[in-house]
Amino acid sequence: MRPRIWMKGITQEILEERIEQIKDPQIRQMVACLVWYDFMGERLVADISARERGYFEPYLNASPVYLKEEQIIPGLRWVGYPKETARLRARRLE
């Protein structure tokens, strides 16, 4: 999956704003972690700015949450994942 292709033009600030608008804290955490892994997963931590890390670290360091596919998909769609990509991404977690 290459999210940068379909997320072209969406900044980290926009992603953060959309993540923060997710009301359920467990869904918010799961979506934040997935966005982190999808966008930053191939980069070395040293290459990721403190600003980028600072937002995501609380989500990454929190106790893991386990949600069903149908709970995660709307959050992924909200931050900008295409329908099929969100479905496939959520499915990989179960």
Secondary structure as GFF3:
##gff-version 3
##sequence-region A 1 94
A	DSSP	alpha_helix	3	6	.	.	.	ID=ss1
A	DSSP	alpha_helix	12	20	.	.	.	ID=ss2
A	DSSP	alpha_helix	25	40	.	.	.	ID=ss3
A	DSSP	three_ten_helix	45	47	.	.	.	ID=ss4
A	DSSP	alpha_helix	50	61	.	.	.	ID=ss5
A	DSSP	alpha_helix	69	79	.	.	.	ID=ss6
A	DSSP	alpha_helix	83	91	.	.	.	ID=ss7
###
